Amino acid sequence: MDYKFNEIEKKWQQYWRENKVYRAEVDQSKPKFYVLDMFPYPSGAGLHVGHPLGYIASDIYTRYKRQQGFNVLHPMGYDAYGLPAEQYAIKTGQHPEVTTTQNIARYREQLDKIGFCFDWDREVRTCDPGYYKWTQWAFLKMFGSYYNTELQKACPIEELVAFFEKNGNEGCNAATNIDDVFTAEQWNAMSKVEKNDMLMNYRIAYRGKTMVNWCAKLGTVLANDEVSEGLSVRGGYPVEQKLMSQWCLRVSAYAGRLLRDLDTVDWTDSLKETQRNWIGMSQGAEMYFKIADSDEKMLIFTTRADTIFGVTFMVLAPESDYVNLVTTAEQKAQVEAYLAEVKKKTERERLIDKKVSGVFSGSYAVNPITGKNIPIYISDYVLAGYGTGAIMAVPAHDSRDYAFARHFDLPIIPLIEGADVSEESFDAKDGIMMNSSNDMLQLDGLQVKEAIAKTKAFIEEAGIGRVKTNYRLRDAIFSRQRYWGEPFPIYYDEDNQPQALPADQLPLQLPEVDKFLPTEDGEPPLGRAKNWVATNGQPLELCTMPGFAGSSAYYLRYMDPHNDEALVDKQVNEYWRQVDLYVGGSEHATGHLIYSRVWNKFLYDYGYVCEAEPFKKLINQGMIQGRSNFVYRIKGTNKYVSLNLKDEYDVQPIHVDVNIVKNDALDLDKFRAWSPEYKDAEFVLENGKYICGWAIEKMSKSMYNVVNPDDIVDRYGADTLRLYEMFLGPVEASKPWDTNGIDGVNRFLKRLWAQFFGGEELRLNDAPASKEALKSVHKLIKKVTADVEAFSYNTSVAAFMICLNELTGMKCDSCEVYDLFVRLLAPFAPHIAEELWHVLGHEGTVCDAQWPVCNEEYLKESSVKYTVMIKGRPRYNIEVAVGTDAKEVERIALAEPAAQKWLEGGTPKKVIVVPNKLVNVVI
């Protein structure tokens, strides 16, 4: 009986679908396990073979846990909002919802072909009003909240208002972006508009002015990863830094908790370190520097207050409000020119760029301890979001300050004994202080740590600053000037003040527009909608939420996707609790994972969820790279030279579609049909074949190395694709796709099938299995169980192949053995496992077959082999019972007929027995 994988896979996929085998429900009688994949954005290109890598890995683990008796939740959905669909709509006039729905249908078809165990009854789409109702609901909760720094949690804004009415804002313990102090009397005297404006400085979801990546051509704000070298990734349009009023989330308030709680999750050290660096905690001090010849002063933050005596200049971020304050009339033109240049760079690019640039403001600041006047510069190496956007520069002990000082010929004063700053800065953070004393403060002779502590204490005592912990983490910009996104549930009252829509009016759905472009007046696309007003007639917000809005809490909605009364029912959440295993790309470490953690913590603060962290364990899958192929065209001709002959000609390498190449041999007819320019192509062959060159590159349509998983499934079957992707290498590693190696995996499945059937008849029987066969399969059980727990799927696939070879060599035909083998294989190759499970006479589905447990008794050796060495070379082997003493081993070795041949009638001078290894006979 042939292995007809197409029939088998369609048959069982239909069975699983019709019987809802993968449906998950709350079941208090079973332990739960929640496995989640980072859900995809459904592009028009569909999946290539690199996309399913993480899904296959999570699918295997899901099936494994189910076979262990867990009630497993494994959902899937779509991150359906985004700029690509909107840009396609602008280009074609087709509504983004239409193309998104088509793309989702294509993704679903491809995912189903691979046999994933997703519970599709729980599917979510971020563009579904029933889904984004809860994104809007959460936003309104954040709009109505502030962060209590004493309680370390979100609290209702009404509590803060009540505090202001009695006490003003001094001592209010609320996260804010202002230093202004007001009394209760001043608060109570404020107008309604003034109070609303003041509260915006405290709300967790707030509207404020911030620097953004503005792309005028696209008419929208872009995230940092959507910009490269001053141009939009999509379209290549100019992007500039622009100060705009935007909706933001005060994620910075959660920075301390985000750091601390990293210790509670099972993530890789590298991923945790990435988040720690992004959050960027710095303990230091804030100090005021007076502007010379002025009553104004500037606040700076430093982690090295002890270096105050080495400050020789100050630097402001280009976006700092202080820039206008300090720029003199004489320097205005130069400053404005510099600011225009800096606008073309994103903050990420500014951090990477080591080129020194800057401009003198024309003003000086007064060092609060030395009293010296120091020049104030503006430079893009200082960022507005870190500290106060103003720094005191100590070039002797900071590399970027040093480079700046050298470039502008500014003084460099070393503060550590023995510091050589003739060629570079001395960045060490320990040593003995020097050049650091006057009548106000004496630091000379102190160790650096002692000097830091003494300076901090002095700053507070002298009233020139305060000790403070700062974080690099910025508040998240939460609005986009786009159409295809979640509408904000916000309207503007008669005073143009933002107000929350009543919760019973959610979801606020996207309106129809005639075009998906900004209006002629520069308003976002929603400005084109007719009657885009609240029920009270007041205008609604014209911006939409960013892509990460819909992805920040989707894991919670999966738990209870059809609940119209809550994001997730409390009892349902208390059962599923959090994601036990999350699989996705490392590129989301500083975006999605930060925002999801903040979103979850906010909901936790109010008791809507029962776990403080959303993702217990996280695995980052690597990338499958493309294996590109090349043909070599003789320059100036339409003739192509095979790989090993190309050096004899002057050739040009050209990418060729890998789908018309097999084992690096080009299909000549398909090549000629591939493009009109190759219709009359001629070839210089080697041994009758055209052999292509190859290289490992990013899988990309432009390199013609994209492999469609549909083609692999149609040709080899889904089980072969699943096994092969796992066989390529460790899940977390990047590895090249090479179709040349897939045949070996396919042969393994065919050989397994052949073990079950002799012709059309089942060749297995119920006879007791041999000890050797049981040893082989229990060795496999031990290996695969350990590998799955460690996500070492590649070595599991190799172990299956080795075990099958052993069983085939034994001519094993025991149902008992292959029953265990099939249970183990089921998570990896579920279709053939399901078929063989039923061939073995079982009812139900192999998905519920109990995971085998290794019996160590079968792995114990009853005998041991010795190699017998005579005249220094191995001559023959003997096998003796385990535990045989050395004298008996020696007797058995010398009693062998082969011994007499090599001893040639002589008597050994000495016999050395190495336990369980060898017998060395010296003659």
C-alpha positions in Angstrom: 0.0 0.0 0.0 1.5 3.3 -1.1 1.9 6.3 1.3 -0.7 8.6 -0.3 -0.1 11.7 1.9 -2.5 14.0 0.0 -5.4 11.8 0.7 -4.4 11.1 4.3 -3.8 14.7 5.2 -7.1 16.0 3.6 -9.0 13.2 5.3 -7.7 13.9 8.8 -7.8 17.7 8.5 -11.5 17.3 7.6 -12.0 15.0 10.6 -10.3 17.4 13.0 -12.4 20.3 11.7 -15.8 18.5 11.7 -15.3 17.0 15.1 -13.8 20.2 16.6 -10.9 18.2 18.0 -9.0 21.3 18.9 -11.7 23.2 20.7 -10.7 24.2 24.1 -13.1 24.9 27.0 -12.6 25.7 30.7 -12.3 22.3 32.4 -11.6 22.5 36.1 -10.8 18.7 36.2 -7.7 19.2 34.1 -4.5 21.3 34.5 -4.5 24.1 31.9 -1.7 25.1 29.5 -1.9 28.1 27.3 0.3 28.2 24.1 0.3 31.3 22.0 1.9 32.4 18.7 2.5 36.1 17.9 -0.4 36.5 15.5 0.5 37.5 11.9 -0.3 40.6 9.8 -2.0 39.1 6.7 -0.2 40.5 3.8 -1.2 39.9 0.2 1.9 37.8 -0.5 0.8 35.0 1.8 3.1 32.8 3.7 6.5 31.6 2.7 8.2 28.6 4.3 9.9 30.9 6.8 6.7 32.0 8.4 5.4 28.6 9.8 8.7 27.9 11.7 7.4 29.3 15.0 3.9 27.9 14.4 5.2 24.4 13.9 7.4 24.6 17.0 4.4 25.8 19.2 2.1 23.2 17.5 4.4 20.4 18.5 4.5 21.6 22.1 0.8 22.1 22.2 0.1 18.5 21.1 2.8 17.2 23.5 1.2 18.9 26.5 -2.3 17.6 25.4 -1.0 14.1 25.3 0.4 14.6 28.7 -3.2 15.3 30.0 -3.2 19.1 29.9 -6.2 21.1 28.8 -4.4 23.2 26.1 -5.5 26.5 24.7 -3.9 27.2 21.3 -5.7 30.0 19.5 -4.9 32.0 16.3 -6.0 35.3 14.9 -4.9 38.2 12.8 -3.2 41.6 13.4 -5.4 43.1 10.8 -4.8 46.8 10.9 -1.8 48.5 9.4 -0.3 50.8 6.8 0.3 48.3 4.0 -3.5 47.7 3.5 -4.1 51.4 3.7 -1.5 52.2 1.1 -2.9 49.5 -1.2 -6.3 51.1 -0.7 -4.9 54.5 -1.6 -3.3 53.0 -4.8 -6.3 51.0 -6.0 -9.3 52.6 -4.3 -10.3 49.3 -2.8 -11.4 49.4 0.8 -8.7 48.0 3.2 -11.3 45.7 4.8 -11.8 44.0 1.4 -8.1 43.3 0.8 -7.6 42.4 4.5 -10.5 39.8 4.4 -9.0 38.3 1.2 -5.6 38.1 2.7 -6.9 36.5 5.8 -8.7 33.9 3.7 -5.5 33.1 1.9 -3.6 32.8 5.2 -6.2 30.5 6.7 -6.1 28.2 3.7 -2.3 27.9 3.9 -2.3 27.4 7.7 -5.0 24.7 7.4 -2.9 22.8 4.9 0.0 22.4 7.4 -2.3 20.8 10.0 -2.0 23.2 12.9 -4.1 22.5 16.0 -5.5 26.0 16.4 -8.9 26.4 18.0 -10.4 28.5 15.2 -13.6 29.1 17.2 -11.6 31.6 19.1 -10.2 33.5 16.1 -9.8 37.3 16.6 -9.3 40.0 14.1 -8.2 43.4 15.3 -10.3 45.1 12.7 -13.5 43.4 14.0 -15.6 46.0 16.0 -16.5 43.3 18.4 -12.8 43.0 19.2 -11.7 46.6 19.2 -14.6 47.5 21.4 -12.4 46.3 24.2 -9.3 48.2 23.0 -11.4 51.3 23.1 -12.8 50.4 26.5 -9.2 49.9 27.9 -8.2 53.2 26.4 -11.0 55.0 28.2 -10.0 53.3 31.4 -6.5 54.6 30.9 -7.8 58.1 30.1 -9.7 58.0 33.3 -6.7 57.0 35.4 -3.4 58.3 36.8 -0.5 56.3 38.2 0.0 56.4 42.0 3.7 56.3 42.6 3.2 55.4 46.3 0.9 52.5 45.7 2.7 51.6 42.5 -0.6 51.1 40.6 -3.2 52.9 38.4 -6.0 54.6 40.2 -9.1 56.6 39.1 -8.4 60.2 38.1 -11.3 61.3 40.4 -9.1 60.4 43.4 -6.4 62.7 42.1 -9.0 65.5 41.5 -10.2 65.1 45.1 -6.6 65.4 46.4 -6.0 68.5 44.3 -9.2 70.1 45.8 -7.8 69.7 49.3 -4.1 69.8 48.9 -3.0 71.0 45.5 -0.4 68.8 43.8 2.4 69.0 46.3 3.0 65.5 47.7 0.3 63.9 45.4 2.5 60.9 44.5 1.4 60.9 40.9 3.5 60.1 37.8 3.6 63.3 35.7 5.6 65.1 33.1 5.6 68.5 34.8 7.4 70.1 37.8 4.8 72.9 38.3 3.5 73.2 41.9 0.0 74.6 42.6 -2.0 74.9 45.8 -5.6 73.8 46.5 -6.7 77.4 46.2 -5.1 77.8 42.8 -6.6 74.5 41.6 -10.1 75.5 42.8 -9.7 78.8 41.1 -8.9 77.2 37.7 -11.4 77.2 34.9 -12.8 73.9 33.6 -10.4 74.2 30.6 -7.4 74.9 32.8 -8.3 71.9 35.0 -8.6 69.6 32.0 -5.3 70.8 30.6 -3.6 70.2 34.0 -5.0 66.7 34.3 -3.6 65.8 30.9 -0.2 66.0 32.6 -1.3 63.1 34.9 -3.6 60.8 32.9 -2.2 57.5 31.8 -3.7 58.0 28.4 -3.1 61.7 27.6 -2.9 64.2 24.8 0.4 66.1 24.7 3.0 67.6 22.4 5.8 65.2 21.5 8.4 64.7 18.8 7.3 62.3 16.1 8.5 60.8 12.8 6.3 62.8 10.4 6.0 61.7 6.8 4.1 64.4 4.9 3.8 62.2 1.7 2.1 59.4 3.7 0.3 62.0 5.8 1.0 60.2 9.1 3.3 59.6 12.0 5.6 56.6 11.7 7.1 54.3 14.3 10.9 54.1 14.5 11.0 50.8 12.7 9.0 52.2 9.8 11.8 54.8 9.1 15.4 54.2 7.7 18.0 56.9 7.0 15.4 59.7 7.0 13.0 57.9 4.6 9.9 55.9 5.2 10.5 52.1 4.7 7.2 52.0 2.8 7.6 54.2 -0.3 10.9 55.8 0.5 9.4 59.2 1.3 11.2 61.9 3.4 10.5 61.8 7.2 11.2 64.6 9.6 11.1 65.1 13.3 8.1 67.2 14.2 6.6 68.5 17.4 2.9 67.5 17.3 -0.1 67.0 19.6 -0.5 63.3 19.9 -2.3 60.8 22.1 0.2 59.0 24.3 0.3 56.3 26.9 2.3 57.0 30.1 4.2 53.7 29.9 7.2 55.4 31.6 5.2 55.2 34.9 5.5 51.4 34.8 9.3 51.4 34.1 10.3 50.3 37.6 7.8 47.4 37.7 8.7 46.3 34.2 12.3 46.0 35.3 11.6 44.2 38.6 9.1 41.7 37.2 11.6 40.5 34.6 12.9 38.3 37.4 9.5 36.5 37.6 9.4 35.3 33.9 11.1 32.5 32.1 12.7 34.4 29.2 16.1 34.1 27.8 18.9 36.2 29.4 19.5 38.0 26.1 15.8 39.0 25.8 15.7 40.2 29.4 18.8 42.2 28.8 17.4 43.8 25.7 14.4 45.0 27.8 16.5 46.2 30.6 18.6 48.3 28.2 15.5 49.7 26.6 13.9 50.6 29.9 17.3 52.0 30.9 17.2 52.7 34.6 19.7 55.4 35.8 20.2 56.5 39.4 21.5 60.0 39.7 20.6 63.6 40.5 18.9 66.6 38.9 20.5 70.0 39.2 19.6 73.5 38.2 22.1 75.5 36.0 21.3 79.2 35.8 21.6 80.9 32.4 24.2 83.6 32.6 22.9 87.2 32.7 19.3 85.9 33.1 16.8 84.9 35.8 16.1 81.7 33.9 17.5 78.3 34.8 17.8 74.8 33.3 17.3 71.4 34.9 19.7 68.7 34.0 20.0 65.0 35.0 23.3 63.2 35.6 24.3 59.8 36.9 27.7 61.2 37.9 27.1 64.2 40.1 30.7 63.8 41.4 32.0 65.1 38.0 30.5 68.5 38.5 34.0 70.1 38.6 34.9 68.7 35.2 31.9 70.3 33.4 33.2 72.5 30.6 30.1 72.9 28.4 26.4 72.0 28.3 24.4 70.3 25.5 20.7 70.5 24.8 18.7 68.1 22.7 17.5 69.8 19.5 13.9 69.3 20.6 14.4 70.8 24.1 12.2 73.7 25.1 15.4 75.3 26.4 16.7 75.8 22.8 14.5 78.8 22.2 15.3 80.2 25.6 19.1 80.2 25.1 19.5 80.9 21.4 20.7 84.4 20.8 19.8 86.6 17.9 23.4 86.3 16.5 23.2 82.5 16.5 19.6 82.1 15.4 20.2 81.4 11.7 22.9 78.7 12.5 20.7 77.1 15.1 17.7 76.9 12.8 19.8 75.4 10.0 21.1 72.8 12.3 17.6 71.9 13.6 16.3 71.5 10.1 19.1 69.1 9.4 18.5 67.0 12.5 14.8 66.7 11.7 15.7 64.2 9.0 17.0 61.6 11.6 15.1 59.3 13.8 16.2 59.0 17.5 17.4 55.5 16.7 19.6 56.7 13.9 21.0 59.5 16.2 22.0 56.9 18.8 23.8 54.8 16.2 25.5 57.7 14.3 28.9 58.5 15.9 29.5 61.6 13.6 30.0 64.7 15.8 27.7 67.6 15.0 26.3 70.5 16.9 25.9 74.3 17.1 26.7 77.0 19.7 23.5 78.6 21.1 25.2 81.9 21.9 24.5 81.6 25.6 26.3 80.4 28.7 25.2 78.6 31.9 26.6 79.0 35.4 28.1 75.9 37.0 26.1 75.9 40.4 29.2 74.7 42.4 32.2 76.3 40.6 30.4 79.5 39.5 32.1 79.3 36.1 30.4 80.2 32.9 30.2 77.4 30.4 29.0 77.5 26.8 25.7 75.9 25.8 25.6 73.9 22.7 22.8 72.0 20.8 23.6 68.5 19.5 21.7 65.5 18.2 23.6 63.1 20.5 21.4 64.3 23.3 17.8 63.0 23.2 14.8 64.9 24.6 13.2 61.9 26.1 16.1 61.0 28.4 16.4 63.0 31.6 15.4 66.6 30.9 16.9 66.8 27.4 19.8 68.8 28.8 23.2 67.5 30.0 26.3 68.8 31.7 29.2 67.6 29.6 32.2 66.1 31.2 34.5 65.3 28.3 37.3 63.7 30.3 35.0 60.9 31.4 32.4 60.4 28.7 33.3 59.2 25.2 30.7 61.2 23.3 31.4 64.4 25.3 35.1 63.8 24.6 34.5 63.6 20.9 32.4 66.7 21.0 35.0 68.6 23.0 37.8 67.7 20.6 35.7 68.7 17.6 34.8 72.1 19.0 38.2 72.6 20.9 36.6 72.8 24.3 38.5 72.2 27.6 38.9 68.7 29.0 39.6 68.4 32.8 40.5 65.0 34.2 39.0 64.2 37.6 40.5 60.8 38.4 44.1 60.3 39.5 46.2 58.7 36.8 43.6 59.4 34.1 45.2 59.8 30.7 42.9 61.8 28.5 45.3 62.7 25.8 43.8 60.4 23.2 40.4 59.3 24.6 38.1 59.7 27.6 38.7 57.8 30.8 35.4 56.1 31.3 36.2 54.0 34.4 33.8 54.5 37.3 36.2 54.0 40.1 39.5 55.6 41.3 40.5 58.5 43.5 39.1 62.0 42.9 41.3 65.0 42.0 40.7 68.6 40.7 37.4 68.4 42.6 37.4 70.7 45.5 36.5 74.3 46.4 35.1 76.2 49.4 31.6 74.7 48.8 32.5 71.1 48.2 35.6 69.0 48.8 35.9 65.7 46.9 39.6 65.3 46.3 41.1 62.1 47.7 37.7 60.3 47.9 36.9 57.1 46.0 34.4 57.7 43.2 31.5 56.0 45.0 32.1 58.1 48.1 32.3 61.2 46.0 29.0 60.4 44.3 27.2 59.9 47.6 28.7 63.1 49.1 27.7 65.2 46.0 24.2 63.9 46.0 23.7 64.8 49.6 25.2 68.3 49.1 22.9 69.0 46.1 19.8 68.4 48.2 21.2 70.2 51.3 22.2 73.3 49.1 18.8 73.3 47.4 20.3 73.2 43.9 18.7 69.9 42.9 17.4 66.5 44.1 18.3 62.8 43.9 16.3 61.0 41.3 16.0 57.7 39.4 15.5 58.1 35.7 14.4 55.7 33.0 15.2 55.8 29.3 11.8 54.3 28.5 9.6 56.9 26.7 5.9 57.3 26.8 4.3 55.6 23.8 2.9 57.7 21.0 -0.6 56.3 20.5 -2.1 58.1 17.6 -1.7 57.8 13.8 -3.0 60.1 11.1 -4.4 57.1 9.2 -7.8 55.6 8.3 -7.2 51.9 8.8 -7.0 51.6 12.6 -9.2 51.6 15.7 -11.1 54.9 16.1 -10.5 56.7 19.4 -13.7 56.8 21.6 -13.1 60.5 22.1 -15.1 63.6 21.2 -14.3 67.3 21.6 -16.6 69.6 23.6 -17.5 73.2 22.9 -14.2 74.2 24.5 -12.3 71.8 22.2 -11.5 69.6 25.2 -11.3 65.9 24.7 -14.0 63.9 26.4 -14.7 60.2 26.8 -17.6 58.6 24.9 -20.0 56.7 27.3 -19.0 53.1 27.5 -22.5 52.0 26.3 -21.7 53.7 22.9 -18.8 51.3 22.2 -17.7 50.2 19.8 -17.2 53.4 17.9 -16.9 52.0 14.3 -14.9 53.3 11.4 -16.9 55.5 9.1 -16.9 55.3 5.3 -14.8 57.9 3.5 -14.5 58.8 -0.2 -10.7 58.5 -0.2 -8.2 57.1 2.2 -6.0 60.2 1.9 -5.6 63.2 4.2 -8.0 66.0 3.5 -7.0 69.0 1.4 -6.6 70.9 4.7 -4.1 68.3 6.0 -6.5 66.6 8.4 -6.3 62.8 8.8 -8.5 60.7 6.5 -11.3 60.5 9.0 -11.8 64.2 8.3 -13.4 63.1 5.0 -16.2 61.2 6.8 -19.7 62.7 6.8 -21.3 63.4 10.1 -18.3 62.1 12.1 -19.7 63.3 15.3 -20.8 61.9 18.6 -24.5 61.4 19.5 -24.4 64.8 21.1 -23.3 66.4 17.8 -19.8 67.1 19.0 -16.8 66.3 16.6 -15.0 63.0 17.1 -11.2 62.4 17.2 -9.8 62.2 13.6 -6.7 60.1 14.4 -6.8 56.4 14.8 -4.9 54.1 17.2 -1.5 52.5 16.2 -1.0 48.9 15.2 0.2 47.9 18.7 -3.2 48.9 20.2 -4.9 45.8 18.9 -2.0 43.5 19.7 -1.4 44.6 23.3 -4.2 42.5 24.9 -5.2 40.0 22.2 -4.0 37.1 24.4 -6.6 38.0 27.0 -9.4 38.1 24.4 -8.6 34.6 23.2 -9.6 33.4 26.6 -13.1 34.6 26.2 -13.6 35.9 22.6 -17.4 35.9 22.4 -18.1 37.8 25.7 -20.1 40.9 25.0 -20.0 42.1 28.6 -16.3 42.0 29.4 -12.8 41.8 27.8 -12.5 38.5 29.7 -14.7 36.9 32.3 -13.0 36.9 35.8 -13.5 33.2 36.3 -12.3 32.3 32.8 -9.2 34.5 33.4 -8.6 32.8 36.7 -8.6 29.4 35.0 -6.3 30.3 32.0 -4.4 33.0 34.0 -1.6 33.8 31.6 0.2 32.5 28.6 2.4 29.6 29.6 4.4 29.5 26.4 4.7 32.4 23.9 6.5 31.9 20.6 7.5 34.7 18.3 10.2 36.9 16.8 12.9 38.7 18.8 12.2 41.9 16.8 9.2 42.5 19.1 11.4 42.7 22.3 11.3 46.5 22.6 7.9 47.2 21.2 5.0 44.7 21.5 6.4 42.9 24.6 6.9 46.2 26.5 3.4 47.5 25.5 1.7 44.2 26.3 3.3 44.0 29.7 2.2 47.6 30.5 -1.4 46.9 29.2 -1.6 43.8 31.3 -0.2 45.5 34.4 -2.8 48.3 34.0 -5.6 45.7 33.9 -4.1 43.9 36.8 -4.1 47.1 38.9 -7.9 47.3 38.5 -8.4 43.5 39.1 -9.5 42.7 35.6 -6.8 40.1 35.3 -5.2 37.9 37.9 -1.6 37.8 36.8 0.8 40.7 36.8 2.8 39.3 33.8 1.1 38.2 30.5 3.7 35.7 29.2 5.3 33.2 31.6 7.8 31.6 29.1 8.9 33.0 25.8 10.8 31.4 23.0 12.1 33.4 20.1 12.2 31.5 16.8 15.0 32.1 14.4 14.7 33.1 10.7 14.6 30.7 7.8 16.8 32.3 5.2 16.5 31.7 1.5 18.8 29.6 -0.6 19.2 31.6 -3.7 20.2 30.2 -7.1 22.0 31.9 -9.9 22.5 31.5 -13.6 25.5 33.0 -15.3 24.9 34.9 -18.5 27.7 35.6 -20.9 27.8 39.3 -21.1 26.2 40.8 -24.2 24.5 37.5 -25.1 21.5 35.4 -24.2 23.7 32.4 -23.5 24.1 30.9 -20.0 27.1 29.0 -18.6 26.8 26.2 -16.1 28.5 26.8 -12.7 31.7 24.9 -13.1 32.4 26.4 -16.5 31.7 30.0 -15.8 35.3 31.0 -15.1 36.1 30.4 -18.8 33.8 33.3 -19.7 33.0 36.9 -18.8 29.7 36.3 -17.1 27.0 38.2 -15.1 25.3 36.3 -12.2 21.5 36.6 -12.3 19.0 35.4 -9.6 16.7 32.7 -10.9 13.5 31.4 -9.4 14.4 28.6 -7.0 11.1 26.8 -7.8 12.4 25.9 -11.3 15.6 24.5 -9.8 16.0 21.0 -8.2 19.2 19.9 -6.5 20.8 23.0 -8.2 20.0 21.7 -11.6 18.0 24.2 -13.7 14.9 23.1 -15.6 15.7 24.5 -19.0 12.2 24.5 -20.3 10.7 26.2 -17.3 13.5 28.8 -17.4 12.7 29.7 -21.0 9.0 30.0 -20.0 9.8 32.0 -16.9 10.2 35.3 -18.6 10.0 36.5 -22.3 13.6 37.7 -22.2 14.7 34.0 -21.7 12.5 32.5 -24.4 15.5 32.0 -26.8 18.1 31.3 -24.1 21.1 29.0 -25.0 23.1 27.0 -22.5 26.6 25.7 -22.0 26.0 22.5 -20.0 28.2 20.2 -18.0 27.5 16.5 -18.2 24.2 17.3 -19.9 22.9 19.5 -17.0 22.9 23.2 -16.2 24.1 23.5 -12.6 23.2 26.8 -10.9 25.3 28.7 -8.3 23.8 29.4 -4.9 24.0 31.7 -1.9 22.3 32.1 1.5 20.4 35.3 1.6 17.3 36.8 3.1 14.1 35.2 1.8 12.7 37.8 -0.6 10.6 38.1 -3.7 13.3 40.3 -5.3 15.8 37.4 -5.0 13.4 34.8 -6.3 14.2 32.6 -3.4 10.8 32.6 -1.8 9.4 29.1 -1.3 5.7 28.7 -1.0 4.7 26.2 1.6 1.8 25.1 -0.6 4.2 23.8 -3.2 6.1 21.8 -0.6 2.8 20.4 0.9 1.5 19.5 -2.6 4.8 17.8 -3.5 5.8 16.1 -0.3 3.0 16.6 2.2 2.5 18.7 5.3 4.1 16.2 7.6 7.3 16.3 5.6 7.3 20.1 5.7 6.7 20.1 9.5 9.5 17.6 10.1 11.9 19.2 7.7 11.5 22.7 9.2 12.3 21.3 12.6 15.2 19.2 11.3 16.9 22.3 9.8 18.3 23.3 13.2 17.5 24.6 16.7 14.2 26.6 16.8 15.9 29.8 18.0 18.6 29.7 15.4 18.5 31.2 11.9 19.2 28.7 9.2 19.0 28.4 5.4 16.2 26.8 3.5 17.5 24.1 1.2 15.0 22.0 -0.6 17.8 19.6 -1.5 17.6 18.1 1.9 13.9 17.5 2.1 13.9 14.2 0.4 15.6 12.5 3.4 12.7 13.4 5.7 10.2 12.3 3.1 11.9 9.0 2.8 11.8 8.5 6.5 8.0 8.8 6.5 7.7 6.4 3.5 9.9 3.9 5.3 7.7 4.2 8.4 4.6 3.5 6.3 6.3 0.5 4.7 7.0 -1.0 8.1 3.2 -1.2 8.7 2.2 -2.7 5.3 3.4 -5.6 3.2 1.5 -4.9 0.0 -2.1 -4.2 0.9 -2.0 -6.1 4.2 -0.9 -5.0 7.6 2.4 -6.7 8.4 2.4 -5.9 12.1 1.3 -8.5 14.7 0.5 -8.8 18.4 3.5 -11.0 19.3 5.5 -9.8 22.3 8.2 -7.3 21.4 11.9 -8.3 21.7 14.1 -6.8 24.4 16.1 -5.1 21.7 13.1 -3.5 20.2 11.7 -2.3 23.5 15.1 -0.9 24.4 15.3 1.0 21.1 11.8 2.6 21.5 12.2 3.4 25.2 15.5 5.1 24.4 13.5 7.1 21.8 10.9 8.0 24.5 13.5 9.3 26.8 15.3 11.3 24.1 12.2 12.9 22.5 10.6 13.8 25.9 13.8 15.6 26.9 14.1 17.3 23.5 10.6 18.6 23.4 10.9 20.1 26.9 14.1 21.8 25.7 12.7 22.7 22.2 15.5 20.7 20.6 13.2 19.4 17.9 16.0 18.9 15.3 17.6 16.3 17.5 14.2 14.6 18.0 13.7 14.2 14.3 17.2 12.7 14.0 16.3 10.3 16.9 13.1 9.1 15.1 15.2 8.3 12.1 17.8 6.4 14.1 15.2 4.4 16.0 13.4 3.4 12.8 16.7 2.2 11.3 17.2 0.1 14.4 13.7 -1.4 14.3 14.0 -2.0 10.6 17.3 -3.8 11.1 15.7 -6.0 13.7 12.8 -6.7 11.4 10.6 -5.6 14.2 6.9 -6.1 13.4 5.5 -5.6 16.9 2.3 -3.5 17.3 3.4 -2.8 20.9 6.5 -1.0 19.7 5.0 0.9 16.8 2.1 2.0 19.0 4.7 3.8 21.2 6.5 5.2 18.2 3.3 6.7 16.7 2.4 8.4 20.0 5.8 10.0 20.0 5.6 11.1 16.4 2.0 12.5 16.7 3.0 16.1 17.6 5.6 16.3 14.8 3.7 14.5 12.0 0.1 14.4 13.1 -1.5 13.3 9.8 0.5 10.1 9.3 0.3 9.5 13.0 -3.4 9.8 13.0 -3.7 7.3 10.1 -1.4 4.8 11.7 -3.1 5.2 15.1 -6.3 4.0 13.5 -4.5 1.3 11.5 -3.3 0.0 14.9 -7.0 -0.4 15.8 -7.5 2.6 18.1 -10.7 4.7 18.3 -10.8 8.4 18.8 -7.9 10.7 17.9 -4.2 10.3 18.4 -4.2 13.8 19.8 -5.5 12.3 23.0 -3.2 9.3 23.0 -1.3 9.2 26.3 2.3 10.4 26.0 4.6 7.4 26.7 6.8 7.2 29.8 10.3 5.8 29.5 10.8 2.5 31.5 14.5 2.7 32.5 14.5 -1.1 33.1 14.5 -1.6 29.3 17.6 0.7 29.0 19.7 -1.3 31.4 22.4 -3.4 29.7 22.6 -7.2 30.5 25.9 -7.6 28.8 28.9 -5.5 27.8 31.3 -5.7 24.9 35.1 -5.7 25.2 37.6 -5.1 22.5 40.6 -7.5 22.8 43.9 -5.8 21.9 46.9 -8.1 21.0 50.3 -6.6 19.9 48.8 -3.2 20.4 46.0 -3.6 17.8 42.3 -4.5 18.1 41.8 -8.1 17.0 38.3 -9.3 18.0 35.5 -8.5 20.4 33.9 -10.5 23.2 30.6 -10.1 25.0 30.2 -10.9 28.7 27.5 -10.4 31.4 27.4 -7.1 33.2 29.3 -7.3 36.5 31.7 -10.1 35.4 35.0 -9.7 37.3 38.3 -8.9 35.6 39.8 -12.5 36.1 36.8 -14.0 34.4 36.9 -11.5 31.5 40.6 -12.4 31.0 39.8 -16.1 30.9 37.0 -15.6 28.4 39.1 -13.4 26.2 42.0 -15.9 26.1 39.7 -18.9 25.6 38.5 -17.5 22.2 39.8 -19.4 19.2 41.0 -16.1 17.7 43.3 -15.6 20.7 45.5 -18.6 19.7 45.9 -17.3 16.2 47.3 -13.9 17.4 49.3 -15.4 20.3 51.0 -17.9 18.0 51.3 -20.5 20.8 53.1 -18.0 23.1 52.1 -17.1 26.7 51.0 -13.5 27.5 53.4 -11.6 29.6 50.6 -9.5 30.9 46.9 -9.0 30.6 45.3 -5.7 31.4 41.5 -5.5 31.7 39.9 -2.0 31.5 36.4 -2.4 33.0 33.6 -2.4 30.4 36.0 -1.3 27.6 38.9 -3.5 26.5 41.3 -6.3 27.3 45.0 -5.5 26.4 47.1 -8.7 25.9 50.9 -8.0 26.1 53.2 -10.7 24.7 
